[in-house]
Amino acid sequence: MTCDDLMPGEPSRGLVVTPEEMETIKLDLPVIVQRERRIADSFQSFVRPRLNRPITPSCRQLMTIEQCEVDSASGFIDAMQRLNCFASGYAGAAWLSWGKYDATQIRRDGTINQTSSLLESIPRFHVKDWFEQVFGEQPGGLKPTVERLGLAWARTYRSRDRCCEERGSGIASISRPASCLNQSIGLGPFRNCSHKVMHSQASSRTSNDLPLLSTR
């Protein structure tokens, strides 16, 4: 996402991008096949922001992204249309994210671009919630949680994609053993978690029936 912060040694100044103006500039959604507990596919796209086209130095450092990649990308509406086409091959998919931030950001993008996203209309679940249900405690950050479970912190794509790809793969790696443990102890995540966006009741399907689109 677009963002801004003071770089080391930089004097105090106003933010070029305020929190309310942050926009998605990179989408990376691995598809997790729950029945087989593997990553089967992935949707990736840079997204050209609408409000603040120039990427700030702090954003480039955080996201490991280059200005030219954003400049040559399509806008949010086109990216969502391509995501819709991609997701049409995974009927009944749910959206899996580490926490609640992604949904907030996607809604913000929709407001800025006066459109809606597929991700707002499908079931959404948080891996943090699964972890807490299974292990009885709140998790720390994503990477420490992955490593604590003895799982690999994947680095499978080129370095400038590393931030999003590592996080997406990290969520996928946690979700597989977590969903398996949930089923074994009777905490089926699709039975206990309510759909927090468009769906008000939990799905009648089990987690093994649904592919998951994983973000962040």
N, C-alpha and C positions, 0 to 999 in steps of 0.2 A: 504494500500500500504506500501511497505517497505520505510523507511525514517530514518533520523538521525538528531539529534539536541543535543546541550549541555544540560545536566541535571543540575539542581540547584547545584551550588558550584563546578562544574566540570571545570578544567582549559581549556584554549583555545586549540583546536586541529583541525585537518582536519576532514571533514565529511567522515564517513565510506560509506555512500550512498549519492551520489550527486543527485541533482534534475533530471538529465538526466538518472539516473540508477534506479529511483523509479519503482517498479513493483506492480501490483495488487496481494494482498494476501487474499482478501475476496470479494466474490460476493454475493450481496443480492438484488434480483429484485422482489418486489411485483408486481403482475399482477392486474391492475385496470380495472374493467369492467365499461366503461364509461356510458353505457345506464342505469346501475343499481347503479352507483357511489359507488362501494364497492371493497374491495380487495378480489379477488377470489382465489388467489394462490400465491406461492412464490418460487423462485429458490434461493437456498443458497449453497455456496461451498467455502471452503478454497482453496487457490491456492499456490502451492509450487513455490517460486521464482527461477529464473535461475541464476541471477548474484550474489546476496548476500543472501545466505541461512540463516545465523544466523540473528535473529531479534534483533535489537538494543534495549537497555533499553527504550529509548524515544519512539520507535515505539510500544513496548509492552504496554507502558503507554497510548499512544494516541489511539491505536486500541483495547485495552483490549483483546489481543490475546496472546496465549502461544506458545512457540517454538515447542512443540510436535504436536500442531494442524497443523502447517505449514509443519513440517517434514513428517507427515503421509498423507498429501494432494497430489493430482495429480497436474501435471503441467498445464500451461496455455492452451496448445493445447487441452489436454483432457477435461479441464473445458469448453472450447468453444464448443467442440463436444457435451458435455452433455447439454449445454445451447441450442444448435441448436435443439437437440431432444425435450427438454422441450418446446421451443418456437414453434415447429411445431404444437403444439396443439392450438396455437393462431394465426391463419392465418391472415395476414394483420396487425399485431401488430406494433405499433410505440414505440419509445424509449423516455421516459420522464426523464429528469434530472433537478436538481436544477439550475445548471449553465453549463458552457462550459468545466469545468475541466475534467469530466469523459471521454468525447470523446477524449481529448488529451491524457489521460492516457491509454485508450484502444488502441489507435494508437501506443503509445510507446511500450506497451506490444506486439503488433503484430510485430513491428520491431525487438524487442529483440528476439522473438521466431520465426521469419521468417514465420509468418502466418497471417491470417486475421480473423476478428471476425464478427459474424452475426450483432453485434451492429453497425458496420460500414456501413452496407448495407440496413438499414431500416430507415424510417423517424425518425428524432430526434427533440424534442421540449424542450424548457427551461421553467420551471415554473416561473422563475424570469421574463421572457418576458410576460407571461400571467398576472402575478401580476401587472406589470407596465402598461399593456394595460387596465386592469380593474380599477385599483385604481389611475392611473395617477401619480405614483411616484415609485422610485426605492426602492425595499425591502432591509431590513438589512440582518442579518443572518437568516438561516433556522429556528432554534428553536424560536427566538423572533418573526418571522413572523407567525409561527404556533400559538403561544400563543396570538399574537395580534388579530388574527382572531377568538379568543375564541375557538380554537380547542385543543384537547388533544394531548400532546407529548407522543406518545405511547411507552410503555415498555412491550413488549409481549414475548420476548425470554430470554434465560438465559443471565446472566450478561455479559459474554465475547462476546456475539453477539450484545450487546446493542447498540454500536456505529453505526454499519451499519443498524441494524433493526430500530432504532429510526429515523435515517435520511430517510430511505426508506419509513417508515410509515408517517413521517412528510411531505414528498413530496406528497405522495398519498392523505393525508388529505387536503393539500392546493389545489391540482389539481382538486378535486371534486367540491368545491364551485366556484373556479376560472373558470373552464370550463363551469359550469352552467351559471355564470354571463356573460361570453363571449358570449354564445349563446343568452342570453336574450337581450343584448345590440348590437348585430350584429357584434361582434368581433371574430366570430368563429375562434379559433386558427389554425385550419387546413386550413383555407382559407387565413389567413394573414401571416402565418409563412412559409418561404421557407425551404425545406429540406436542411440541411446544410452539409450533408456528401456525400451520393451517389445520392440523388434525388435533382434536381435543381428546380422543380416546386412543388407548394403545392398540396396536394391530393384533389381529387374531393369529397371525403367522408367527412362527418361531424365528429366532435369529438365523437359523441355518437355512431358511427358505429365501432370504432376501440378500441381494448384492448390496454392498455399501459403497457409497461415494465418500471418500475420506479427504478432509481438508485440515490444514494446519496441524 
